Structures are given as structure tokens and as C-alpha cells.
Amino acid sequence: MHLFETEEGDKWVCIACRLEQAKEIEEKKWEYLFDKDSPMLRCSFCGQGDYEIED
């Protein structure tokens, strides 16, 4: 997951949505902060995580 600082606050973005929404992220001038691997984090665009934990 990638964390971005936005005008509305910090937002997590998954790998897939970062690629799909790259133009919007650039236009809105979101500032990239850092990455974090955690199955608990959810994307601001799609609501999914980067991966799921298997039981």
C-alpha cells in the first residue's frame, strides 16, 4: 500500500489503483509519503487490500 498526503487528509492507495489512477494523483498533486505492507490497510479508491491473508 502507498500512503499519499492529500488535501482531504492522508489516503492509502493499493498498487493496482496507483497505476490506474496515476493521472488523477498527479493532477491533484498528491504527495507520496511511504509504502507499508499490511493486510489490514484498505485502498481509498477500490476498498481492497494489496493482498489477503489465507487461513
N, C-alpha and C positions, 0 to 999 in steps of 0.2 A: 504494500500500500504506500502511496505517496501522499505526503501532507503538504497542503498549499495554504498560504495565508491569503485570504480574500477580503473584500470589502465587508462581507457579511460575517466574517469570522473564519477560523481555520476549518478546512474541509479535507477529508480523506478521499482519494481517488484511486480506484483499482488500476492495474496495469492495462487491461483492455480499454477501459474508458479514457485513460490518459491518451492513448493513441487515437481513439475515435473522436475525442473532444479537444484535441490539441489546438485546433484553430480558435475555439472559444476560449480556452485557457490563456492562449497568447493574446487574444484581443482584449480580454478583461484584465490582462497584466497580473495574473495570479503569481505570487512569489513562491517558488518551490522551497520547502524547508528541509525535509529529510524523508527517508524511507523507514518503514517498520514492518517486520513480518509478524503478524498476529492474526489468528483465525477469528478473533473477536471483532476486528475492525470491519466496518461496512462502508461501501462506496457512496459518496454523495449523489452520484448520477444513477447507478443501477440498483443500489441497495444490497449488493452481493459482496462477498469477500474475495480475496485473491485465490483462496483455496479452502477446502472443507476438511475438517478432521474426520478420519474414518474411525469408527468404533471397533 
